[in-house]
Amino acid sequence: MVITHHGGQCFKVSFGDLTLVFDPISKASSQSGATSLSPVRFGSDIALISRNHPDMNGAAEVSSAGKEVFVISGPGEYEKGGVTVQGFLTKSEYGLSKGQLEATNTVYAVKLEGMTLVHLGALAEPALSLEAREAIDDIDVLFVPVGGNGVLDAAGAAKLATILEPKIVIPMHWSGMGEKGALEHYIKEEGGASETVDKLTIKKKDTQDKDGAIIVITP
């Protein structure tokens, strides 16, 4: 499995002949001027959308390379190409319209190649529902927003990561979006130790000796 970061909350996961993407960035994101995100330019077999916002809902962009993308955009149970997905309803405060107090966010637990990946999306609260907590166990890789401004900030991200006990933590919502210095604040909150890579190539056996290791993937 190879994981690459494409800014914001967008991560591409390649495994065998399949490609999965979390929160692909749409063309409309670059037009808003609120962030410095670039729309994605690759094809994907599966696209998971946590929050219906241009910074995270670019399913059309990942279907433009000749692939028929299977889009998952809300709570429920899904299966595609040997990949199983569970989506859990949560709340976000990111990118709200005037007068809007909160928005729907979906946390995804994805099982593939014997591993469990959990992507928290644009989660605003450092807690998950009882349903999600009971269903999600033994997390190999946790993608956690750290940027504040409607999603978890450094302290909230650290709190939830401690509760969920993942083997590997990948911070997100710090590149092209989020508060200035959010990544540095999060790493400091977690004790200051982290590893930085341009892509993460990983197998199940590689996670066995990890205990909350923070791996930063540069876009």
N, C-alpha and C positions, 0 to 999 in steps of 0.2 A: 504494500500500500504506500502510495506517495501522496503527501498532503502539501499543497502550495497555497499561498495567501495572495489574494488579489485586491487587497484594500478593504477597509470597513469591516464588514462581517462576512465577507465572501471568501470561502475556501473551496478549492477544487480537490477532490479525492479520487485518485486513479487507482484501479485495482484490476489486473487482468485486462479484459477488453472493455470493461465498463468504466464510466466516469460519472461521478456524483458531484453536485455543487450545492453548497449552502449559501443562501441569500445572495444570488447573483445581482450585480449592479446593473441597473437599466440605463438606457440613453437619457431618459428624463431626469436622472439624478444630476448629470453634468449640466443640465439646462437650468436647474434651480439656483445654482450659485451658493447654496448653503454649505456645501461640502466641497472637497477637492478630489472626489472619487472619479475614476474613469470606468465607463461601461465595459463589461466583459466581452471577450472576443474569442470564445472557444465553444465547441459543441459539448453537450452533456446528455447522458441517458436519463438521469434523474435530477430534478431540481427541487430543492426544499426551500419554501418561502416562509420565514417566521413572522414577518410583519409586512402588511400590504402597503409598502411605501417604495418610491422609486429607488431609494438607496439599497433596497433588498428584494425587489420583485421582478428582476429582469429575466423572466423565463423566456421571453421572445429572443433575447440576445443569445442564449445558449442553445436555441433550436435553429439558429440561422446557419449552422455549419453542416446542414444536410441530415442531422439526426432528429429523430422524433422523440422529443423529451417527455418524460413522465413527470408531471408537475404535482407536487404535494404542497398544499397551502393551508393546512388547518389540522385540528385534532383528529385522531382516529388511528386505525391500524392499516398498514399498507405492506405490499410485497411486490418486488419487481426484480427479476434477474438474480434471485438468490439473496437479495437484500431485504431485510425486514425493518419496518419503521413504525414507531409509535409516536404520535404527536399529542402533546398535553397543553390544554388551554391555560394561558397565564396573561398577565397584564404588562403593557408597555406605556411609557409616557413620551416616547420618542416621536418627533415630527408631528405633533398634534396640530389640528386645525384650530382656528380661533374659537374659543368657547368649549372645545373638547377637553375633557378631563383625563381620559385614558383611552387606550386602544387595545385591540386584541393582539396577543403575541402567542406563538406556538413554540414550545420547547420540544425538540426532537431527540429521540433515542434511536440510534441506527445500529443494527447488528450486521456485520459483514466480516468475512475472513476470521471468524472466531473472536472478534473484538466488538466492544460496545463503545460507540462514539456518541457523546451528548453535546448538542449545540443549543445553547440557551437563548439564541436570538436576541431581540431587543428587550430583554427582561428588565423590569424596573424594580422588583422587590427581591431581597436576598432570601427568598424562601420559595419552595415548591409545594404544590398540593399534596395531600396524603396519597391520592391516587398515583401521582407521579413518583413520589418517594418509594412507594411499595413496588412499583413496576420497574424502576431503574435501580439496578444493582451492579456492583463490580464494574465501575466505569474505567475504561482504559484511557480514553482521551476526552477531556472536557474543554469545550470552547466557551469562554466566559467573557462577556462584555465588561470593560473596565473604564469606559470613557465618561460616565456621568451624562448630564444633559438629557435626561429621559430614560437612561438605562442605568445599570449598576455602576457605582463609582468604585474607586480602588478598595475602600473599606468593605463595601457591600459584596464585591466580587470575592475578596479574601474570606469573608464570613461564610458565603455559600460554598466556596470551594472546600473549606474545612469540613463543612457538614457532609458534602457529597463524597469526599475521600477518593478522588480520581487518582490514577497512577501518573497521568500526565495532564498538565494544564496548559492550554494555549490561549493567551490573552487576545482579545479582538476589540474592535470599536475604538482603536487608538490611531490608526493610520488613515488619514483623509477625513476623519471625523472624530468627535469626542473632545474633551477638554485638553488644553495644552499640558503636556507632561503627564498625561494619564498613565501611560505605560510605566514610566519611571516611578510614579507614585504607587502603582500596584506592586511592582517588584519590591519596593521598599517595605510596603505593608506586609509582604510575605517573607521578609527577612533578608532580601537583597541578593539571593542566589538565583541565577537563571542561565539558560543557554540560548544562543541565537544562531539560527540556521536560515539558509535561503529556501530550503525545502526539507520536509521530514519524511524519510523513508523508514518505515517501521513494520514489524511483524509482531504477532502476539507474544512471542518469547522475549522480545525487547522490552516489554512493559513489566515483566514479572518482578524486576528488582527496583522498580520506580515507586515512589511514594509522594505524590504531589509535586513532581518535578515540573518546573516552569520552563517551557520551551517557546521562545519567541520566533515566529516565522516572518521574515521580512518580505514585504510585497515586491 
